[in-house]
C-alpha cells in the first residue's frame, strides 16, 4: 500500500458520515456499517483472514510462520466524535495495514501472527460509555453498560440485539495473557511534538483522570446597594478557585487541570451571583500524584470558601486510573522510533485510548504522530503525509525487529 493509497483511504472513510454537513460515525449507525464493509474489503485485499463481531468490531489475521503462537495486536477505532476530524482512529488502522503490506513487499514472514483490529466504538458518542469495542473483546459487557441509553432512549442491549451485525458474525475474544500485546499508532492530539519539531514519539502512560462537579453557594444581593465587604459572591469565589486550580497544575507538571463548564445563578447583570457551578477535569500519569493533587485542590477550595463565607459542594463524578504502557513493548517501539527518526522521545497521553481497556489483559504500547496545532476532535485535524509515512516506517521496522 503506497502512502498515497493510505491517504486516499482516509479520505474515503471521511466521506462516510451519519450527517451530511459534518463527520460523525456513531456506534452501529448506517455509516459505521459502510465504513466496516470498506475496511474489511481493504483487509481482504492484503490476504488477511477476516471476521467481524456483532458489535461491528473487525479483525484481520496474518498467520505468520507459526499461526498457533500468541498474536501481536495492531489497530485502533473507526467511530468518531461529533464534527470530527478524519485521522483520530482510522489512521491507526490504515497504518497497521500499510506496515503489513510493506513487509509483504519485502517478502518477510513474521514468526508470529499479527491481528489487525478495527474497534467499533471508542469515543462513546452514542451511548456516552467508552471503549465498547475493545472492552467487548475481553469480556461480555456488564449490565450497567448494557442498560445505557442513547438520545432516543434505546438501550445498548436492545441496539445490539436489533441493529447489531449478526450475519456471519463470530466471537472475537482474547483471554488474559493470551497475546504478545497491543500496539496502536495515533495522532498526538497535542502540541508537544510540534514544539519539539519531531514527527513521532512513543507513549509512556495514559493519564489517570478525576472529574468533579463543584458548587459554590453564597447570597444573592443587589449589585448597587451591597458594599464590597458584605458580599457573599459565589462567582468571584469560583474565579479564585479556578485560578488556584490553574496555579496548582502549573506548579506540578505534567498535571493538567481544566474548568470546561461554568453556570451562574441568578445570572442577572445587576445581581450578585448566589451560586456558581463548574467542572474540574484533573489528569496525571501517576495515580498517587493525582490523588494528592485532588486532596490539595479540595483544601485550597475550602480555604477560599471559608474566607469568602461561601459553602462548597464537592462531588466526584468520575475517576479513571492511570494506564502505564508496558516497558518492554515500549522499549522495542522506542528502538524503532530512534532507528527511523534519530529521536528517542516518549510522551504522556492526556487523552484516553483503547489501550486503557486492554491493559488489564495484555501489554500495550502506543506510537504518537505529530498533528498540526495539536488539533483533534475537530474538522481541521491534520497529520502531514510525511509524518504519516514516518509512522508507517516505524511500525514496519518494529514488526521486523520485534523479538518477543
C-alpha positions in Angstrom: 0.0 0.0 0.0 1.5 3.3 -1.1 1.4 6.3 1.1 -1.0 7.9 -1.4 -3.3 4.9 -1.1 -3.4 5.2 2.7 -4.3 8.9 2.5 -6.9 8.2 -0.2 -8.5 5.6 2.1 -8.6 8.1 4.9 -10.5 10.5 2.6 -12.9 7.7 1.6 -13.7 6.9 5.2 -14.2 10.6 6.0 -17.0 10.7 3.4 -19.0 8.1 5.4 -20.9 10.0 8.0 -24.2 10.0 9.8 -24.7 13.7 9.0 -24.4 15.4 5.6 -22.7 18.5 6.9 -20.0 17.1 9.2 -18.2 13.9 10.0 -19.8 11.7 12.7 -19.9 7.9 12.8 -21.6 6.6 15.8 -21.9 3.0 17.1 -23.9 0.7 14.9 -25.1 3.6 12.6 -25.5 3.0 8.8 -22.3 4.9 8.1 -20.5 2.8 10.6 -21.6 -0.3 8.7 -20.5 1.2 5.5 -17.1 2.0 6.9 -16.8 -1.5 8.3 -17.5 -3.0 4.9 -14.9 -0.8 3.3 -12.3 -1.6 5.9 -12.9 -5.3 5.6 -12.5 -5.1 1.8 -9.1 -3.5 2.3 -8.1 -6.1 4.9 -9.1 -8.9 2.5 -7.0 -7.2 -0.3 -4.0 -7.9 1.8 -4.9 -11.6 2.0 -5.7 -11.5 5.7 -8.3 -13.8 7.2 -11.3 -11.6 8.2 -14.1 -11.7 10.7 -16.5 -9.3 12.5 -18.2 -9.3 15.8 -21.9 -8.5 16.2 -21.0 -5.1 17.7 -19.1 -4.2 14.4 -15.5 -4.7 15.6 -13.4 -6.1 12.8 -10.4 -8.4 12.7 -7.8 -9.3 10.1 -5.4 -12.2 10.8 -1.9 -12.5 9.3 -1.0 -16.1 10.4 2.8 -15.8 10.2 5.0 -18.8 10.1 3.6 -20.1 13.5 -0.1 -19.5 13.4 -0.6 -21.1 16.9 1.8 -18.7 18.6 0.3 -15.8 20.7 -0.5 -12.9 18.3 0.6 -9.3 18.3 -2.4 -7.0 18.0 -2.4 -3.8 16.0 -5.2 -1.3 15.3 -7.5 1.5 16.5 -11.1 2.5 16.2 -13.2 3.7 13.3 -16.0 5.5 15.2 -15.8 9.3 15.7 -16.9 12.2 17.8 -19.4 14.8 16.5 -18.0 17.1 13.8 -14.8 15.0 13.9 -11.5 15.0 12.0 -10.5 12.2 9.8 -7.3 11.0 11.5 -8.3 10.1 15.1 -8.8 6.3 14.9 -8.7 5.3 11.2 -5.1 6.4 10.8 -4.1 3.7 13.3 -5.9 1.0 11.4 -4.7 2.1 7.9 -1.1 2.5 9.2 -1.2 -1.1 10.5 -2.3 -2.3 7.1 0.3 -0.3 5.3 3.1 -1.7 7.6 1.9 -5.3 6.9 1.8 -4.6 3.1 5.4 -3.2 3.3 6.5 -6.5 4.9 4.8 -8.5 2.2 6.5 -6.4 -0.5 9.8 -7.3 1.2 8.9 -11.0 1.3 9.1 -11.0 5.1 7.1 -13.6 7.0 6.8 -12.9 10.7 7.4 -15.8 13.2 4.1 -14.9 15.0 0.6 -14.0 14.0 -0.5 -10.3 13.7 -4.1 -9.4 14.3 -5.3 -6.1 12.9 -8.3 -4.8 14.9 -10.8 -2.1 14.0 -12.9 -1.3 17.0 -16.5 -0.2 16.5 -16.7 2.2 19.4 -14.0 4.0 21.4 -15.4 7.6 21.6 -18.7 6.7 23.3 -20.6 9.2 21.2 -23.9 7.4 21.0 -24.2 5.8 24.5 -21.8 8.0 26.4 -19.9 4.9 27.5 -16.4 4.5 26.0 -14.3 1.6 24.7 -17.3 -0.6 23.8 -15.3 -2.4 21.1 -12.1 -3.0 23.0 -13.9 -3.9 26.2 -16.0 -6.5 24.3 -13.0 -8.5 23.0 -12.0 -9.2 26.7 -15.4 -10.0 28.3 -19.1 -9.5 28.0 -20.3 -6.0 28.7 -21.7 -5.6 32.2 -25.4 -4.9 33.0 -24.9 -1.3 33.8 -23.2 -0.7 30.4 -25.9 -2.6 28.6 -28.5 -0.5 30.3 -27.0 2.8 29.0 -29.4 4.7 26.7 -28.9 6.9 23.6 -30.6 10.2 22.9 -33.7 8.3 21.7 -34.0 6.2 24.9 -32.7 3.0 23.1 -30.6 0.8 25.5 -27.3 -0.6 24.4 -28.6 -4.1 24.9 -31.6 -3.5 22.6 -29.4 -1.8 20.0 -27.0 -4.7 19.9 -30.0 -7.1 19.5 -31.8 -5.2 16.8 -29.0 -3.3 15.0 -26.0 -5.5 15.5 -24.2 -7.0 12.6 -25.2 -10.6 13.3 -25.0 -12.1 9.8 -21.8 -14.3 9.6 -20.6 -12.7 12.9 -18.2 -14.6 15.1 -16.8 -14.1 18.6 -13.6 -12.1 18.8 -12.2 -12.8 22.3 -8.8 -12.7 23.9 -8.4 -14.3 27.3 -5.9 -12.5 29.7 -2.3 -13.0 28.8 -3.1 -14.8 25.5 -1.4 -12.2 23.3 2.1 -10.6 22.8 0.4 -7.2 23.3 -1.4 -4.4 21.6 0.3 -1.5 19.7 -1.6 1.5 18.4 -0.5 4.4 16.2 -2.4 7.6 16.9 -2.1 11.3 16.3 -0.7 13.1 19.4 -3.8 15.3 20.0 -1.4 17.9 21.5 1.3 20.4 20.5 4.4 18.8 22.2 5.8 17.1 19.1 5.2 20.2 17.0 7.1 22.3 19.6 10.0 19.7 19.7 10.0 19.6 15.8 9.8 15.8 15.9 7.5 13.7 13.8 6.7 10.9 16.3 7.2 9.6 19.8 6.3 6.6 22.0 3.8 6.9 24.9 4.9 6.2 28.4 1.5 6.2 30.0 -2.1 7.2 29.5 -3.0 9.7 32.2 -5.5 9.0 35.0 -8.4 11.3 35.3 -10.5 12.8 38.1 -13.8 14.6 37.1 -15.5 16.8 39.7 -18.7 18.8 39.8 -18.2 21.8 42.1 -20.9 24.1 43.5 -20.2 27.3 45.5 -23.2 28.9 47.2 -23.3 32.4 48.6 -26.1 35.0 48.7 -27.8 37.0 46.0 -27.9 40.7 46.7 -28.4 44.0 44.8 -25.4 44.9 42.8 -25.7 48.6 43.5 -26.5 48.7 47.2 -24.4 45.9 48.8 -20.9 47.1 50.0 -18.0 45.0 48.8 -17.0 43.8 52.4 -20.6 42.4 52.9 -20.8 40.4 49.7 -21.0 36.6 49.5 -20.3 36.4 45.8 -20.3 32.9 44.5 -18.8 33.8 41.1 -15.8 35.7 42.4 -15.2 32.8 44.8 -15.4 30.4 41.8 -13.0 32.7 39.9 -10.4 32.5 42.7 -10.9 28.7 42.9 -10.4 28.3 39.2 -7.2 30.4 39.2 -5.9 28.4 42.2 -6.6 25.2 40.3 -4.6 26.6 37.3 -1.7 27.6 39.6 -1.7 24.1 41.2 -1.4 22.4 37.8 1.3 24.8 36.6 3.4 24.1 39.6 3.1 20.3 39.3 3.9 19.3 35.7 2.8 17.1 33.9 -0.5 17.6 35.7 -3.3 19.4 33.8 -6.4 20.8 35.3 -9.3 22.2 33.2 -12.5 24.0 34.0 -14.6 23.4 30.9 -18.0 24.4 32.1 -19.5 27.1 34.5 -23.0 28.2 35.2 -24.1 31.1 37.4 -27.4 31.8 39.2 -29.4 34.0 39.1 -27.3 35.3 36.1 -28.5 38.9 36.1 -26.2 41.8 35.4 -27.4 43.7 38.4 -27.5 40.8 40.9 -24.6 39.4 42.9 -24.3 35.7 42.0 -25.8 33.4 44.6 -24.5 30.2 43.1 -21.7 29.1 40.8 -21.5 25.5 39.4 -18.4 24.4 37.5 -16.5 21.3 36.5 -13.0 20.2 37.2 -11.0 17.8 35.0 -7.7 16.8 36.6 -5.3 14.4 34.9 -1.9 13.0 35.8 0.0 9.9 34.6 0.7 8.8 38.2 -2.3 7.9 40.4 -0.6 8.8 43.7 0.2 12.3 42.4 -3.3 12.7 41.0 -4.9 11.7 44.4 -2.5 14.1 46.2 -3.3 17.0 43.9 -7.1 16.3 44.2 -6.7 16.5 48.0 -4.7 19.7 47.8 -7.2 21.2 45.4 -10.1 20.5 47.8 -8.1 22.1 50.7 -7.5 25.2 48.6 -11.2 25.4 47.7 -12.2 25.0 51.3 -9.8 27.8 52.4 -11.2 30.1 49.7 -14.8 29.5 50.5 -14.2 29.8 54.3 -12.5 33.2 53.7 -15.4 34.3 51.5 -18.2 32.9 53.7 -19.4 30.6 51.0 -20.4 26.9 51.1 -18.6 24.3 49.0 -20.3 21.2 47.5 -17.6 18.8 46.1 -18.9 15.9 44.0 -16.7 13.2 42.5 -18.2 12.4 39.1 -15.7 10.0 37.5 -12.3 8.6 38.4 -10.2 6.6 35.9 -6.8 5.2 36.9 -3.6 5.9 35.0 -2.6 3.2 32.5 1.2 2.8 32.2 2.4 1.4 28.8 4.3 -1.8 29.0 8.1 -1.0 29.4 9.3 -4.0 27.4 7.0 -3.5 24.4 7.5 0.3 24.5 11.3 -0.2 24.6 11.1 -2.2 21.3 8.9 0.5 19.8 11.3 3.2 21.1 14.2 1.5 19.4 12.3 1.6 16.1 11.5 5.2 16.6 15.2 6.0 17.1 16.2 3.9 14.1 13.8 5.8 11.8 13.9 9.3 13.2 17.0 9.6 15.3 14.9 10.7 18.2 14.2 8.9 21.5 11.1 10.7 22.8 8.3 9.4 25.0 5.2 11.4 26.0 2.3 11.0 28.3 -1.1 10.8 26.7 -3.6 13.0 28.3 -6.4 11.5 26.2 -7.8 8.0 26.7 -7.4 5.3 24.1 -8.4 1.6 23.7 -5.3 0.6 25.5 -6.9 1.7 28.7 -9.5 -1.1 28.3 -7.0 -3.7 27.0 -4.1 -3.1 29.5 -5.5 -5.3 32.3 -5.3 -8.3 29.9 -2.2 -7.6 27.8 0.9 -5.4 27.4 0.2 -2.2 25.5 2.3 0.4 23.6 1.5 3.4 21.6 3.1 5.5 18.9 2.2 9.2 18.6 2.3 11.1 15.3 2.6 14.8 15.2 -0.6 16.7 14.4 -0.9 20.3 13.2 -1.6 22.8 16.0 -2.5 19.9 18.3 -6.0 19.9 16.9 -8.1 16.8 17.4 -11.8 16.1 17.6 -12.1 18.9 15.0 -12.6 19.1 11.3 -9.2 20.8 10.9 -7.4 17.8 12.5 -4.4 17.1 10.3 -1.2 15.0 10.1 1.1 15.5 7.2 1.8 12.8 4.6 5.5 12.9 5.6 4.7 12.2 9.3 2.2 9.5 8.4 4.9 7.9 6.3 7.3 8.1 9.2 4.8 6.4 11.4 4.3 3.6 8.9 8.1 3.1 8.6 8.4 2.9 12.4 5.7 0.3 12.6 7.3 -1.7 9.8 10.7 -1.6 11.5 9.1 -2.6 14.8 7.4 -5.6 13.3 10.6 -6.7 11.5 12.8 -6.3 14.6 10.3 -7.4 17.4 11.7 -10.5 19.1 9.4 -11.4 22.0 
